[in-house]
Amino acid sequence: MDDAVAVVLFVAVTAYAVFAGADFGAGFWDLVAGGAARGARPRALVDHSVGPVWEANHVWLIFALVVLWTGFPEAFASITSTVFVPLTLVALGIVLRGASFAFRKSLFRTSERRALGAIFAFSSVLVPYCMGAVAGAIASGRVPAGGEAGDPWSSWVNPTSIVGGLLAVTIGAYLAAVYLIWDARRLEDESLVEYFRRRALAAAVVAGVVAFAGIFVLRSDARYVFDGLTSRALPLVVLSALCGTGSLVLLMRRSPRGARLLAAGAVASIVWAWGVAQWSYILPTSLEVSAAAAPSATLATLLVVFGVAAVLIVPALALLYVLDQRSLLPEEGVGSRPAARESTPTS
Amino acid sequence: MSTLSLSGAGILAVDPVPWARAQMAFTLACHIILVPLGVSWAFMALVANWRAIRRGDEDALLLAQRWSKYMAVTFAVGAVTGTVLTFEFGLLWPKFMGTWGAAFGIPFSVEGLFFFIEAIFIALYIFGWKRLRPWPHFWTGVPIVIAGIGGTLSVVAANAWMNEPAGFTLNSDGEVTDVDPLKVIFNDAWPYEASHMLVAAYLVGGFLVASAYAVGMLKGRRDRYHRLGFLIPFTVAAVATPIQMGVGDTLARWVYDNEPTKFAAIELVPETDSDVPETLLGRLSSDGEVTGGVQIPGLASWLSDPGTGTSTVVQGLDAFPADERPTTGEVNTVHLAWDVMVGLGTLLFLLSAWYWLAWIFRRDMPRSKLFLRIASVAGVAAVLAMEAGWVVTEVGRQPWIVRGHMKVEDAATGNEGVWITFVVVVVIYLALATTVVLVLRSMSRRFRGQADLVDTDVPYGPRELLEEPEQEAERIGG
């Protein structure tokens, strides 16, 4: 049963990476979109694209944290005690990002919007970097078992953590660019399609290079995970590489629909490769999944909750994404024109 | 110290426990202001929405639409400040989570479901106005209300469990070896605490939203739109307030029966006795004497159990070892918070009674300016009452984090840099609070003066570049 709960945990982490990762990546493109005039249209697309879905996507993080602390309390205590600094930055970054994103739409002056937009974009890069660094700390065995604190600095300022952080930022940017091509096409904006297509290609290449370089870093710095990646997790690594290459080819041949799926597949399989590579440890190589697991009744409860989530949440999420993709969720309220319902019954 | 402290220098290494407590208290106190809006505002918007569709009421429609736009801001801020609390469980209280996570986490896993539902449907509701048809759109709002109620009941289950821990088996090392999930969630304190908080969410949310429209009416905006904007939330609050009196009274009696140290702090009772007076204000001095305040003879005993009246025995603080009950300072905090909560609650009850009497006798809300003046501060008063209530629950439980099992000082992180994160958090939250208020006000101003403004709905950039031909035409045409 502890295995099943670990799987649930990784499903949540994967969903967070594939959905919320793209929301963070969209913030990255917002950050590098240039001055207020030049960046206006890409930023408008980012806003339009992230607006309705980011909060629902964000819940996967809460869900993953709750599964971790309920199912594997000792691991949670060790992680939060050790990587206190990057996790604090993550929490504060999420506050700044979410709040500034919500605010900037509600403000009118360009200067105010620009200041909040900058906070949104900067924290969109900081948060995934820190999360990747935390993953690196865990993968490289720098988080000790027993709810003890490891080194507060070197645990997350080390080669593996740097690779993890860079990888998180770049794959988020890559995912986001691929998704944004789709959204730009939906809005029939050909120049933005091309804008994000070029960026998606660049991000894919950078993410690929970081991932490839990362393998060598892991070999010297995170041996257990490296051995896992090159043995039992190898099929997943290959799958990820194939998906990534495939999406690159489709991008070059201007076929964004398939590219989107393959991009998500590449990210999901790299997350799973990490999980399989560090199996059977939750904290390599000091704490096994089975040793960290909560009593069986707690684990059973988590599985039941996950089952209910699969029945209730998945269709609801699907509804949200489908309506969003069909442009039925265009903006908050009805704009600010008082003639309220005039345009409502068109659909 | 085996590792470097956060600062890298011993001089900046400070005992983390008081700072961890301060940070948790501060972030929770901020988050809890947004909770009632998250829980009850969707309900009020749906009332307006229902009216709009059923009766073709344009004012109600406009209210529902604008409320949903405000909700987008308050929900987003509530979601991220709630996330901070999630992280803080681990960052500030790793030993608590490491030991008790298997039990304490269960209500949160259920809450996760409700949070999902809330986040999904609030997006559908807020973004769906334009393109969904009226009734399907209305129904996308209903799950938000249900999820708000479910979420409240789950989160408070976790807090109630800290007061009344149940549903686990410990081994000789004090490790949790078995858990009964249902006993964890439905612990003995849960029905009382959860219903108290749920009613509070509607009470506070109602008074808070209504107070904004009371201010508007006082400024002379007495149109039907403002009247409706006042009536819907105020009615919700005026229904919730009398219910809250009953729920609160029942909870207090449960605390008398089950949490005697908290009750002794609430009633300021140093020594076990019968015929205990109800002390209004006043304080406990360090030598264990009650000084100051107004004492009503026998009332605390009588209220604790009207069946036995003034001869009811109330256990005093002296019945418990000093290290298992709140300190003198904490006792005074609890007692003052209690007086604030009950005092403000009573005033809000009188305000609600005024409202109902006017409806009964005159079929209209009270017309006097005095009523509107009081109503315009009722929102802040309700928030203060709720904050005071949480102080009573939390400080009254001290020194325990899990009552009878783990003390707060044993639960905290060993990280000596917490004081730094506390300072950073306070600065960020103050900026956040200021911005929330400014944004909500600027939205309100924009809604009022919108005739000459077009909402670009584009993140930022010079407006002339963003105007699309269609909008341009609308502006010229309209």
Chai-1 contact restraints between the chains, C-beta under 6 A:
chainA,res_idxA,chainB,res_idxB,connection_type,confidence,min_distance_angstrom,max_distance_angstrom,comment,restraint_id
A,A36,B,G461,contact,1.0,0.0,6.0,A-B,restraint_1
A,A37,B,P462,contact,1.0,0.0,6.0,A-B,restraint_2
A,A37,B,L465,contact,1.0,0.0,6.0,A-B,restraint_3
A,A40,B,G461,contact,1.0,0.0,6.0,A-B,restraint_4
A,A40,B,L465,contact,1.0,0.0,6.0,A-B,restraint_5
A,A40,B,L466,contact,1.0,0.0,6.0,A-B,restraint_6
A,R43,B,P459,contact,1.0,0.0,6.0,A-B,restraint_7
A,A44,B,V458,contact,1.0,0.0,6.0,A-B,restraint_8
A,D47,B,P459,contact,1.0,0.0,6.0,A-B,restraint_9
A,P52,B,A123,contact,1.0,0.0,6.0,A-B,restraint_10
A,P52,B,F127,contact,1.0,0.0,6.0,A-B,restraint_11
A,E55,B,A79,contact,1.0,0.0,6.0,A-B,restraint_12
A,E55,B,A119,contact,1.0,0.0,6.0,A-B,restraint_13
A,A56,B,A119,contact,1.0,0.0,6.0,A-B,restraint_14
A,A56,B,I120,contact,1.0,0.0,6.0,A-B,restraint_15
A,V59,B,F115,contact,1.0,0.0,6.0,A-B,restraint_16
A,V59,B,F116,contact,1.0,0.0,6.0,A-B,restraint_17
A,V59,B,A119,contact,1.0,0.0,6.0,A-B,restraint_18
A,I62,B,T86,contact,1.0,0.0,6.0,A-B,restraint_19
A,I62,B,G112,contact,1.0,0.0,6.0,A-B,restraint_20
A,F63,B,G112,contact,1.0,0.0,6.0,A-B,restraint_21
A,L65,B,T86,contact,1.0,0.0,6.0,A-B,restraint_22
A,V66,B,F108,contact,1.0,0.0,6.0,A-B,restraint_23
A,V66,B,S109,contact,1.0,0.0,6.0,A-B,restraint_24
A,V66,B,G112,contact,1.0,0.0,6.0,A-B,restraint_25
A,W69,B,M97,contact,1.0,0.0,6.0,A-B,restraint_26
A,W69,B,G101,contact,1.0,0.0,6.0,A-B,restraint_27
A,W69,B,G105,contact,1.0,0.0,6.0,A-B,restraint_28
A,T70,B,G101,contact,1.0,0.0,6.0,A-B,restraint_29
A,T70,B,G105,contact,1.0,0.0,6.0,A-B,restraint_30
A,T70,B,S109,contact,1.0,0.0,6.0,A-B,restraint_31
A,P73,B,M97,contact,1.0,0.0,6.0,A-B,restraint_32
A,P73,B,G98,contact,1.0,0.0,6.0,A-B,restraint_33
A,P73,B,G101,contact,1.0,0.0,6.0,A-B,restraint_34
A,P73,B,A102,contact,1.0,0.0,6.0,A-B,restraint_35
A,E74,B,G98,contact,1.0,0.0,6.0,A-B,restraint_36
A,F76,B,G90,contact,1.0,0.0,6.0,A-B,restraint_37
A,F76,B,M97,contact,1.0,0.0,6.0,A-B,restraint_38
A,A77,B,P94,contact,1.0,0.0,6.0,A-B,restraint_39
A,A77,B,M97,contact,1.0,0.0,6.0,A-B,restraint_40
A,A77,B,G98,contact,1.0,0.0,6.0,A-B,restraint_41
A,T80,B,G90,contact,1.0,0.0,6.0,A-B,restraint_42
A,T80,B,L91,contact,1.0,0.0,6.0,A-B,restraint_43
A,T80,B,P94,contact,1.0,0.0,6.0,A-B,restraint_44
A,S81,B,P94,contact,1.0,0.0,6.0,A-B,restraint_45
A,F84,B,L91,contact,1.0,0.0,6.0,A-B,restraint_46
A,F84,B,N415,contact,1.0,0.0,6.0,A-B,restraint_47
A,L87,B,F87,contact,1.0,0.0,6.0,A-B,restraint_48
A,L87,B,L91,contact,1.0,0.0,6.0,A-B,restraint_49
A,T88,B,T421,contact,1.0,0.0,6.0,A-B,restraint_50
A,A91,B,V84,contact,1.0,0.0,6.0,A-B,restraint_51
A,A91,B,F87,contact,1.0,0.0,6.0,A-B,restraint_52
A,I94,B,V80,contact,1.0,0.0,6.0,A-B,restraint_53
A,I94,B,T83,contact,1.0,0.0,6.0,A-B,restraint_54
A,V95,B,V80,contact,1.0,0.0,6.0,A-B,restraint_55
A,V95,B,V84,contact,1.0,0.0,6.0,A-B,restraint_56
A,G98,B,A76,contact,1.0,0.0,6.0,A-B,restraint_57
A,G98,B,V80,contact,1.0,0.0,6.0,A-B,restraint_58
A,A99,B,V77,contact,1.0,0.0,6.0,A-B,restraint_59
A,A99,B,V80,contact,1.0,0.0,6.0,A-B,restraint_60
A,A99,B,L432,contact,1.0,0.0,6.0,A-B,restraint_61
A,A102,B,V73,contact,1.0,0.0,6.0,A-B,restraint_62
A,A102,B,A76,contact,1.0,0.0,6.0,A-B,restraint_63
A,F103,B,T435,contact,1.0,0.0,6.0,A-B,restraint_64
A,F103,B,V439,contact,1.0,0.0,6.0,A-B,restraint_65
A,R104,B,P459,contact,1.0,0.0,6.0,A-B,restraint_66
A,S106,B,V73,contact,1.0,0.0,6.0,A-B,restraint_67
A,S106,B,V439,contact,1.0,0.0,6.0,A-B,restraint_68
A,S106,B,M443,contact,1.0,0.0,6.0,A-B,restraint_69
A,T110,B,Y460,contact,1.0,0.0,6.0,A-B,restraint_70
A,R113,B,Y460,contact,1.0,0.0,6.0,A-B,restraint_71
A,R114,B,Y460,contact,1.0,0.0,6.0,A-B,restraint_72
A,G117,B,P459,contact,1.0,0.0,6.0,A-B,restraint_73
A,G117,B,Y460,contact,1.0,0.0,6.0,A-B,restraint_74
A,G147,B,G98,contact,1.0,0.0,6.0,A-B,restraint_75
A,D151,B,T3,contact,1.0,0.0,6.0,A-B,restraint_76
A,A294,B,A102,contact,1.0,0.0,6.0,A-B,restraint_77
A,P295,B,A102,contact,1.0,0.0,6.0,A-B,restraint_78
A,P295,B,D178,contact,1.0,0.0,6.0,A-B,restraint_79
A,P295,B,V179,contact,1.0,0.0,6.0,A-B,restraint_80
A,A297,B,V179,contact,1.0,0.0,6.0,A-B,restraint_81
A,A297,B,P181,contact,1.0,0.0,6.0,A-B,restraint_82
A,T298,B,A102,contact,1.0,0.0,6.0,A-B,restraint_83
A,T298,B,V179,contact,1.0,0.0,6.0,A-B,restraint_84
A,T301,B,I106,contact,1.0,0.0,6.0,A-B,restraint_85
A,T301,B,P181,contact,1.0,0.0,6.0,A-B,restraint_86
A,L302,B,S109,contact,1.0,0.0,6.0,A-B,restraint_87
A,V305,B,S109,contact,1.0,0.0,6.0,A-B,restraint_88
A,A309,B,L113,contact,1.0,0.0,6.0,A-B,restraint_89
A,I313,B,F116,contact,1.0,0.0,6.0,A-B,restraint_90
A,A316,B,I120,contact,1.0,0.0,6.0,A-B,restraint_91
A,L320,B,I120,contact,1.0,0.0,6.0,A-B,restraint_92
A,L320,B,A123,contact,1.0,0.0,6.0,A-B,restraint_93
A,L328,B,R131,contact,1.0,0.0,6.0,A-B,restraint_94
A,L329,B,F127,contact,1.0,0.0,6.0,A-B,restraint_95
A,L329,B,G128,contact,1.0,0.0,6.0,A-B,restraint_96
A,P330,B,K130,contact,1.0,0.0,6.0,A-B,restraint_97
A,E331,B,D457,contact,1.0,0.0,6.0,A-B,restraint_98
A,E332,B,K69,contact,1.0,0.0,6.0,A-B,restraint_99
A,E332,B,A72,contact,1.0,0.0,6.0,A-B,restraint_100
A,E332,B,I126,contact,1.0,0.0,6.0,A-B,restraint_101
A,G333,B,Q65,contact,1.0,0.0,6.0,A-B,restraint_102
A,G333,B,S68,contact,1.0,0.0,6.0,A-B,restraint_103
A,G333,B,K69,contact,1.0,0.0,6.0,A-B,restraint_104
A,G333,B,W129,contact,1.0,0.0,6.0,A-B,restraint_105
A,V334,B,Q65,contact,1.0,0.0,6.0,A-B,restraint_106
A,V334,B,W129,contact,1.0,0.0,6.0,A-B,restraint_107
A,V334,B,K130,contact,1.0,0.0,6.0,A-B,restraint_108
A,G335,B,D455,contact,1.0,0.0,6.0,A-B,restraint_109
A,S336,B,Q450,contact,1.0,0.0,6.0,A-B,restraint_110
A,S336,B,D455,contact,1.0,0.0,6.0,A-B,restraint_111
A,A340,B,L61,contact,1.0,0.0,6.0,A-B,restraint_112
A,A340,B,L62,contact,1.0,0.0,6.0,A-B,restraint_113
A,S347,B,R131,contact,1.0,0.0,6.0,A-B,restraint_114
